[in-house]
Amino acid sequence: MTEQTKQSNLDPAAKLGWGEKFGYAAGDMASCLYFGIFMNFMAIFYTDVFGITPAVLATMLIFTRTWDWINDPIMGAIADRTNTTMGKFRPWILWMIPPYMVLGVLTFTTFDLDGTMKVVYAYVTYTLMMMVYTAINVPYGALMGVMTAKSDQRTVLASFRFVGANAGIFTVTLLLPILVKVIGGGNEQLGYSGAMVVIACMAGALFFVTFKTSTERIRPVHKKHEPIKAEIKQLLRNRPWLILISLSILTVLAQALRGTPILYFFKYVAGNEEWGTKLLLYNSMAAVVAVLLSKWIVSIFGCKKRAYIVLNLLFAAILVWFYFIPVDNFNLMIVNQLLIALVAAPMMPLFWSMIADTADYGAVKFGHRSTGIIFSAGTASQKIGWTVGPAMAMLILSGVGYVANQEQTAETQHALRLMMSIIPAGVAVLTAVVTYFYPINHKLEKELEAAMGKLNQSDNVVDKGCVG
């Protein structure tokens, strides 16, 4: 399909084809081939293979992750101001594929450097890696907001996205250790570098599929761009967006608080570390299925807002149940975890579909659509949650006297049980309460959908009555 043919298919109400849905999912699989490594293998690579101390690594992560989430809205504003024949967001995916691949390899390559230069190399490559990761992922996330104006199609698209995400994490968790062993032949430094060449090629190919199969159908409301300062002022007046950003932080915080201590719980409380790894694997497989049910779940509850409230309340109830499961009943824990995946996994697809609705709200109410900066702030909010959640878990363990690789006190074991259950359940209940104040219900979703159709046809601001 030529670029001219693709761009002629600009009906914002068009039903997305299977090729476009799977092509969009390929982008998150490409992202999570890297994210899975960052999440599961990066720490042990830097300390045991690359050769820097945990203290240096901790400082580096704090520095890089802080800049990382600050950088997201900046990239969103840049993407919003990009205008090419390929669209606003698609070209960034194409442009960033080469540096994404190269920096992925360099970040996990070990050179013969002295202590200081080794630290400098780690800081530079990892910081640049995360900047490129942002530069390709922020436009990728924002792309969903301009592929279709139909709210239900966005929910489906978000579901496909998170199928790709879980598939990427599952694939790399299984594949990386095999590649390191086969390519390295006992030399882990060579093994990691060679493995990343293979994974980088996979990720680059998947992102190229997303670029080729996607179409930007929603045109900007105004040809003239607002100054960034004015866009921020508009965002601060976008009440649905403000509430949704809070929901994102709370949602990720609850899931991170529960996810961080899993391996600790099974090692020090249940007494079987392998159970923790198996539970993560069951969760990953169940999550792939659960996100496919997102549209069905929304249809059951009538609208995204009601679905988000009920899912969080169910999440809290299942977490509380875990507190009472005997530590030697692994089969019951598996059932519990499968139910957790069923209610927790659809929350992220719902969030990304809802944030597209807040972009529509801003376009209709203020006459200006800031898709890139709205979606980038959504990404930043999730990064804040994933930073705060694990940090809180570690602070709790530190406060109860946790000592690594020793038998833990009864207080520490009870704290681990609480972090697996009651504490994240409390955050989930708070999330449900905050969601109650989210103003975009099913009626307003349809009104926004109709208003965006008019905006896309006329490029003029329509009557703002439907959004108050």
DOFILO-284150 format. One line per 4 residues: number of its first residue (from 1); their letters; for each residue x, z, y negated of C-alpha. Coordinates in Angstrom, 1 decimal. Last residue first. Layout:
N
NUM = A = X:Z:Y ~ ...
# end
This chain:
468
468 = GVCG = -20.0:29.9:-22.0 ~ -18.9:27.6:-19.2 ~ -21.9:25.3:-18.9 ~ -22.3:25.2:-22.7
464 = KDVV = -19.0:23.5:-23.4 ~ -20.4:20.2:-24.2 ~ -17.9:17.5:-23.3 ~ -14.4:16.9:-24.7
460 = NDSQ = -13.5:13.2:-24.5 ~ -11.3:11.3:-22.0 ~ -14.6:9.4:-21.3 ~ -14.7:8.8:-17.6
456 = NLKG = -12.4:11.7:-16.5 ~ -14.3:14.0:-18.8 ~ -17.7:13.0:-17.4 ~ -16.5:13.7:-13.8
452 = MAAE = -14.9:16.9:-15.0 ~ -18.3:18.0:-16.3 ~ -20.0:17.4:-12.9 ~ -17.3:19.4:-11.0
448 = LEKE = -17.5:22.1:-13.6 ~ -21.2:22.4:-13.2 ~ -20.9:22.4:-9.4 ~ -18.3:25.2:-9.5
444 = LKHN = -20.5:27.1:-12.0 ~ -23.3:27.3:-9.5 ~ -21.1:28.3:-6.6 ~ -19.5:31.2:-8.6
440 = IPYF = -16.7:31.1:-11.2 ~ -16.8:34.4:-13.0 ~ -14.2:36.5:-11.1 ~ -15.3:40.1:-11.8
436 = YTVV = -16.1:40.8:-8.1 ~ -12.7:39.5:-7.2 ~ -11.2:42.7:-8.7 ~ -13.1:44.8:-6.3
432 = ATLV = -12.1:42.7:-3.3 ~ -8.5:43.0:-4.3 ~ -8.8:46.8:-4.7 ~ -10.1:46.9:-1.1
428 = AVGA = -7.1:44.8:0.1 ~ -4.7:47.1:-1.7 ~ -6.2:50.1:0.1 ~ -6.0:48.3:3.4
424 = PIIS = -2.3:47.6:2.6 ~ -1.7:51.4:2.6 ~ -4.0:52.3:5.5 ~ -2.6:49.9:8.2
420 = MMLR = 1.0:48.8:8.9 ~ 2.3:50.8:6.0 ~ 0.5:53.9:7.3 ~ 2.1:53.5:10.7
416 = LAHQ = 5.5:53.1:9.2 ~ 4.9:56.3:7.1 ~ 3.9:58.1:10.3 ~ 7.1:57.1:12.0
412 = TEAT = 9.1:58.3:8.9 ~ 7.4:61.7:8.9 ~ 7.8:62.1:12.6 ~ 11.5:61.6:12.1
408 = QEQN = 13.2:58.4:13.2 ~ 15.6:58.0:16.2 ~ 18.6:56.2:14.8 ~ 19.5:52.6:14.2
404 = AVYG = 18.9:52.7:10.4 ~ 18.1:56.0:8.7 ~ 14.7:56.4:7.0 ~ 14.4:59.6:4.9
400 = VGSL = 10.8:59.5:3.9 ~ 11.5:58.3:0.4 ~ 13.8:55.5:1.6 ~ 11.1:54.2:3.8
396 = ILMA = 8.6:54.2:0.9 ~ 11.2:52.5:-1.3 ~ 11.8:49.8:1.3 ~ 8.0:49.1:1.6
392 = MAPG = 7.8:48.9:-2.2 ~ 10.6:46.4:-2.4 ~ 9.0:44.3:0.4 ~ 5.7:44.1:-1.6
388 = VTWG = 7.2:43.7:-5.1 ~ 9.2:40.5:-4.4 ~ 6.5:38.8:-2.3 ~ 3.9:39.7:-4.9
384 = IKQS = 6.1:38.4:-7.7 ~ 6.6:35.2:-5.8 ~ 2.9:34.8:-5.4 ~ 2.3:35.2:-9.1
380 = ATGA = 5.0:32.6:-9.8 ~ 3.3:30.1:-7.6 ~ 0.0:30.6:-9.4 ~ 1.9:30.4:-12.7
376 = SFII = 3.1:27.0:-11.5 ~ -0.5:25.9:-10.8 ~ -1.6:26.7:-14.3 ~ 1.5:25.3:-15.9
372 = GTSR = 1.1:22.0:-14.1 ~ -2.6:21.6:-14.5 ~ -2.8:22.2:-18.3 ~ -6.0:20.4:-18.9
368 = HGFK = -7.1:20.3:-22.6 ~ -10.6:20.2:-24.0 ~ -10.8:24.0:-24.3 ~ -13.9:24.8:-22.3
364 = VAGY = -14.0:21.8:-20.0 ~ -10.2:21.5:-19.4 ~ -9.8:25.2:-19.1 ~ -12.6:25.5:-16.5
360 = DATD = -11.1:22.5:-14.6 ~ -7.8:24.3:-14.4 ~ -9.7:27.4:-13.2 ~ -11.2:25.3:-10.4
356 = AIMS = -7.7:24.2:-9.3 ~ -6.9:27.9:-9.1 ~ -9.9:28.4:-6.8 ~ -8.6:25.7:-4.3
352 = WFLP = -5.1:27.3:-4.3 ~ -6.7:30.8:-3.7 ~ -8.9:29.6:-0.9 ~ -6.0:28.0:0.9
348 = MMPA = -4.1:31.3:0.4 ~ -7.0:33.5:1.6 ~ -7.6:31.5:4.8 ~ -4.7:33.2:6.6
344 = AVLA = -6.0:36.7:6.1 ~ -9.3:36.7:7.9 ~ -8.4:35.0:11.1 ~ -4.8:36.2:11.0
340 = ILLQ = -6.0:39.8:10.9 ~ -8.3:39.1:13.9 ~ -5.4:37.7:15.8 ~ -3.4:40.8:14.9
336 = NVIM = -6.0:43.2:16.2 ~ -6.3:41.3:19.5 ~ -2.5:41.4:19.8 ~ -2.5:45.1:19.0
332 = LNFN = -5.1:45.7:21.8 ~ -2.7:44.0:24.2 ~ 0.2:46.0:22.9 ~ -1.4:49.4:23.9
328 = DVPI = 1.7:51.6:23.9 ~ 1.3:52.7:20.2 ~ -2.3:53.7:20.7 ~ -4.6:51.9:18.2
324 = FYFW = -6.0:54.3:15.5 ~ -4.0:53.0:12.6 ~ -4.8:49.4:13.6 ~ -8.5:50.0:12.9
320 = VLIA = -7.6:50.6:9.3 ~ -6.0:47.2:9.1 ~ -9.1:45.6:10.6 ~ -11.3:47.2:8.0
316 = AFLL = -9.1:46.2:5.1 ~ -9.0:42.6:6.3 ~ -12.8:42.6:6.6 ~ -13.1:43.8:3.0
312 = NLVI = -10.6:41.2:1.9 ~ -12.4:38.4:3.7 ~ -15.7:39.5:2.3 ~ -14.5:39.4:-1.3
308 = YARK = -12.7:36.0:-0.9 ~ -15.8:34.5:0.7 ~ -18.1:35.7:-2.1 ~ -15.8:34.1:-4.7
304 = KCGF = -15.3:30.9:-2.7 ~ -19.0:30.2:-2.4 ~ -21.9:30.3:0.1 ~ -20.6:32.8:2.6
300 = ISVI = -20.9:30.6:5.6 ~ -19.9:27.5:3.8 ~ -16.7:29.2:2.5 ~ -15.8:30.1:6.1
296 = WKSL = -16.4:26.6:7.3 ~ -14.1:25.2:4.6 ~ -11.4:27.7:5.5 ~ -11.6:27.2:9.3
292 = LVAV = -8.5:25.0:9.4 ~ -6.6:27.9:7.8 ~ -7.4:30.0:10.9 ~ -6.0:27.6:13.4
288 = VAAM = -2.5:27.5:11.8 ~ -2.7:31.3:11.2 ~ -3.3:31.9:15.0 ~ 0.1:30.3:15.8
284 = SNYL = 2.0:32.2:13.2 ~ 0.3:35.5:14.1 ~ 1.1:35.1:17.8 ~ 4.7:34.4:16.9
280 = LLKT = 4.9:37.4:14.6 ~ 3.4:39.6:17.4 ~ 6.0:38.3:19.8 ~ 8.8:39.3:17.5
276 = GWEE = 7.3:42.8:17.0 ~ 6.8:43.2:20.8 ~ 10.4:42.5:21.3 ~ 11.4:45.6:19.4
272 = NGAV = 9.7:47.9:22.0 ~ 9.8:51.6:21.1 ~ 6.3:51.6:19.6 ~ 7.4:53.8:16.7
268 = YKFF = 11.1:52.9:16.0 ~ 11.5:49.3:17.1 ~ 7.8:48.3:16.9 ~ 7.3:49.8:13.5
264 = YLIP = 10.6:48.5:12.1 ~ 9.8:45.0:13.2 ~ 6.4:45.1:11.5 ~ 7.6:46.9:8.3
260 = TGRL = 7.6:43.9:6.0 ~ 4.4:42.3:7.1 ~ 1.9:45.0:6.0 ~ 3.3:45.5:2.5
256 = AQAL = 3.8:41.8:2.3 ~ 0.2:41.1:3.1 ~ -1.1:43.6:0.6 ~ 1.2:42.4:-2.1
252 = VTLI = 0.4:38.8:-1.4 ~ -3.3:39.5:-2.0 ~ -2.6:41.8:-5.0 ~ -0.4:39.3:-6.8
248 = SLSI = -2.8:36.4:-6.1 ~ -5.8:38.4:-7.2 ~ -4.2:39.2:-10.6 ~ -3.5:35.5:-11.1
244 = LILW = -7.1:34.9:-10.2 ~ -8.4:37.3:-12.9 ~ -6.3:35.6:-15.6 ~ -7.4:32.1:-14.4
240 = PRNR = -11.1:33.1:-14.5 ~ -10.6:34.5:-18.0 ~ -9.0:31.4:-19.6 ~ -8.3:32.9:-23.0
236 = LLQK = -4.7:33.8:-22.1 ~ -4.3:30.3:-20.8 ~ -5.4:28.9:-24.1 ~ -2.7:31.0:-25.9
232 = IEAK = -0.1:29.8:-23.3 ~ -1.1:26.1:-24.0 ~ -0.7:26.7:-27.8 ~ 2.8:28.1:-27.3
228 = IPEH = 3.6:25.1:-25.0 ~ 2.7:22.7:-27.8 ~ -0.4:20.7:-26.9 ~ 0.2:17.2:-25.5
224 = KKHV = -1.4:14.1:-27.0 ~ -3.0:11.8:-24.4 ~ -5.9:14.3:-24.1 ~ -8.1:15.0:-21.0
220 = PRIR = -5.4:14.1:-18.6 ~ -6.4:11.6:-15.8 ~ -7.7:12.8:-12.5 ~ -7.0:10.4:-9.7
216 = ETST = -3.4:11.1:-8.8 ~ -2.9:9.5:-5.4 ~ -1.0:10.8:-2.4 ~ 0.3:8.9:0.7
212 = KFTV = 3.7:7.7:-0.5 ~ 4.8:10.9:-2.2 ~ 3.6:13.1:0.7 ~ 5.5:10.9:3.2
208 = FFLA = 8.6:11.2:1.1 ~ 8.3:15.0:1.2 ~ 8.2:14.8:5.0 ~ 11.3:12.6:5.2
204 = GAMC = 13.3:14.9:2.9 ~ 12.3:18.0:5.0 ~ 13.4:16.3:8.3 ~ 16.7:15.2:6.7
200 = AIVV = 17.3:18.7:5.4 ~ 16.6:20.1:8.9 ~ 19.2:17.9:10.6 ~ 21.8:18.5:7.9
196 = MAGS = 20.9:22.2:7.9 ~ 21.7:22.5:11.6 ~ 25.2:21.0:11.0 ~ 26.0:23.6:8.3
192 = YGLQ = 24.6:26.4:10.4 ~ 26.5:25.4:13.5 ~ 29.8:24.9:11.7 ~ 29.7:28.4:10.4
188 = ENGG = 28.3:29.6:13.7 ~ 31.3:28.3:15.7 ~ 30.2:28.9:19.3 ~ 29.4:25.3:20.1
184 = GIVK = 28.4:24.8:16.5 ~ 26.0:21.9:17.0 ~ 24.3:23.3:20.1 ~ 24.2:26.9:19.1
180 = VLIP = 23.2:26.3:15.5 ~ 20.7:23.7:16.5 ~ 19.0:26.1:19.0 ~ 18.9:28.9:16.5
176 = LLLT = 17.3:26.6:13.9 ~ 14.6:25.1:16.1 ~ 12.2:28.0:17.0 ~ 12.0:29.6:13.6
172 = VTFI = 12.2:26.1:12.0 ~ 9.1:24.9:13.8 ~ 7.0:28.0:13.3 ~ 7.8:28.1:9.5
168 = GANA = 7.0:24.4:9.1 ~ 3.8:24.6:11.1 ~ 2.7:27.5:9.1 ~ 3.2:25.5:5.9
164 = GVFR = 1.6:22.3:7.2 ~ -1.5:24.2:8.3 ~ -1.3:25.7:4.8 ~ -1.6:22.4:3.1
160 = FSAL = -4.3:21.2:5.4 ~ -6.4:24.2:4.3 ~ -5.6:23.5:0.6 ~ -6.8:19.9:1.1
156 = VTRQ = -10.1:21.1:2.7 ~ -10.6:23.6:-0.2 ~ -9.8:20.8:-2.7 ~ -12.4:18.5:-1.0
152 = DSKA = -15.0:21.3:-1.4 ~ -14.3:21.5:-5.1 ~ -14.5:17.8:-5.8 ~ -12.3:16.7:-8.7
148 = TMVG = -9.7:15.1:-6.4 ~ -6.0:14.3:-6.4 ~ -5.4:15.9:-9.8 ~ -5.5:19.6:-8.8
144 = MLAG = -3.8:19.0:-5.5 ~ -0.7:17.6:-7.3 ~ -0.2:21.0:-9.0 ~ 1.2:22.4:-5.8
140 = YPVN = 3.6:19.5:-5.3 ~ 4.6:19.6:-9.0 ~ 5.5:23.3:-8.6 ~ 7.2:22.7:-5.2
136 = IATY = 9.8:20.0:-6.2 ~ 11.2:21.6:-9.3 ~ 10.8:25.1:-7.8 ~ 12.9:24.2:-4.7
132 = VMMM = 15.4:22.5:-7.1 ~ 15.7:25.8:-9.0 ~ 15.9:27.8:-5.7 ~ 18.8:25.6:-4.5
128 = LTYT = 20.6:25.8:-7.8 ~ 20.5:29.6:-7.6 ~ 21.6:29.6:-4.0 ~ 24.5:27.2:-4.6
124 = VYAY = 25.8:29.0:-7.7 ~ 25.5:32.6:-6.5 ~ 27.0:31.8:-3.1 ~ 29.9:29.9:-4.6
120 = VVKM = 30.6:32.7:-7.1 ~ 30.6:35.2:-4.2 ~ 33.0:33.1:-2.2 ~ 35.1:32.6:-5.3
116 = TGDL = 35.5:36.3:-5.6 ~ 36.4:37.0:-2.0 ~ 38.7:34.1:-1.4 ~ 37.4:30.7:-0.2
112 = DFTT = 37.5:28.9:3.1 ~ 34.2:27.1:2.9 ~ 30.9:28.1:4.5 ~ 27.9:25.7:4.4
108 = FTLV = 24.4:27.2:4.2 ~ 23.8:26.6:0.5 ~ 25.6:23.3:0.7 ~ 23.1:21.9:3.3
104 = GLVM = 20.0:22.9:1.4 ~ 21.7:21.8:-1.8 ~ 22.1:18.2:-0.5 ~ 18.5:17.9:0.8
100 = YPPI = 16.7:19.3:-2.2 ~ 19.1:17.3:-4.5 ~ 18.0:14.0:-2.7 ~ 14.3:14.8:-2.6
96 = MWLI = 13.9:15.9:-6.2 ~ 13.2:12.5:-7.7 ~ 10.5:11.6:-5.2 ~ 8.6:14.9:-5.5
92 = WPRF = 9.0:14.8:-9.3 ~ 7.5:11.3:-9.3 ~ 4.3:12.6:-7.7 ~ 3.5:15.1:-10.4
88 = KGMT = 2.7:13.2:-13.6 ~ 1.6:9.8:-12.3 ~ 3.5:6.9:-10.6 ~ 3.3:4.7:-13.7
84 = TNTR = 5.0:7.6:-15.5 ~ 4.0:10.4:-17.8 ~ 5.7:13.8:-17.6 ~ 4.5:16.4:-20.0
80 = DAIA = 2.5:18.4:-17.4 ~ 5.6:18.4:-15.2 ~ 7.7:20.0:-17.9 ~ 5.1:22.7:-18.5
76 = GMIP = 4.9:23.5:-14.8 ~ 8.7:23.6:-14.6 ~ 8.8:26.2:-17.4 ~ 5.9:28.1:-15.6
72 = DNIW = 8.0:28.3:-12.4 ~ 11.3:29.3:-14.0 ~ 10.3:32.9:-14.6 ~ 9.5:33.1:-10.8
68 = DWTR = 13.0:31.9:-9.9 ~ 14.9:33.7:-12.6 ~ 13.7:37.0:-11.1 ~ 14.3:35.7:-7.6
64 = TFIL = 17.9:34.7:-8.4 ~ 19.0:38.0:-10.0 ~ 17.3:40.2:-7.4 ~ 18.6:38.1:-4.5
60 = MTAL = 22.2:38.1:-5.9 ~ 22.2:41.9:-6.3 ~ 20.9:42.3:-2.7 ~ 23.6:39.9:-1.4
56 = VAPT = 26.4:41.7:-3.1 ~ 25.2:45.0:-1.6 ~ 24.8:43.4:1.8 ~ 28.4:42.3:1.8
52 = IGFV = 29.6:38.7:1.8 ~ 30.9:36.8:4.8 ~ 29.2:33.5:5.4 ~ 28.4:34.2:9.0
48 = DTYF = 27.5:37.9:9.3 ~ 26.4:38.9:5.8 ~ 25.2:35.6:4.3 ~ 23.8:34.2:7.6
44 = IAMF = 22.1:37.5:8.5 ~ 20.3:37.5:5.1 ~ 19.2:33.9:5.2 ~ 17.7:33.8:8.7
40 = NMFI = 14.0:34.9:8.6 ~ 12.6:34.4:5.1 ~ 15.1:31.9:3.6 ~ 15.0:29.9:6.9
36 = GFYL = 11.2:29.9:7.0 ~ 11.2:28.9:3.3 ~ 13.4:25.9:4.1 ~ 11.2:24.3:6.8
32 = CSAM = 8.5:25.8:4.7 ~ 8.9:23.3:1.9 ~ 8.9:20.3:4.2 ~ 5.8:21.7:6.0
28 = DGAA = 4.2:22.1:2.6 ~ 4.8:18.5:1.8 ~ 3.6:17.2:5.1 ~ 0.2:18.9:4.5
24 = YGFK = -0.3:16.4:1.6 ~ 0.4:13.5:3.9 ~ -2.0:15.0:6.5 ~ -4.8:15.0:3.9
20 = EGWG = -3.9:11.6:2.4 ~ -3.9:10.0:5.8 ~ -7.1:11.7:6.8 ~ -8.9:10.2:3.8
16 = LKAA = -10.0:12.1:0.7 ~ -13.6:11.6:-0.4 ~ -13.6:10.0:-3.8 ~ -15.1:12.1:-6.6
12 = PDLN = -12.1:11.6:-8.9 ~ -12.4:7.8:-8.5 ~ -8.9:6.6:-9.3 ~ -8.2:4.1:-6.5
8 = SQKT = -6.5:1.5:-8.8 ~ -3.4:3.7:-8.8 ~ -2.9:3.1:-5.1 ~ -3.3:-0.7:-5.4
4 = QETM = -0.7:-0.8:-8.2 ~ 1.8:1.3:-6.3 ~ 1.5:-1.0:-3.4 ~ 0.0:0.0:0.0
# end
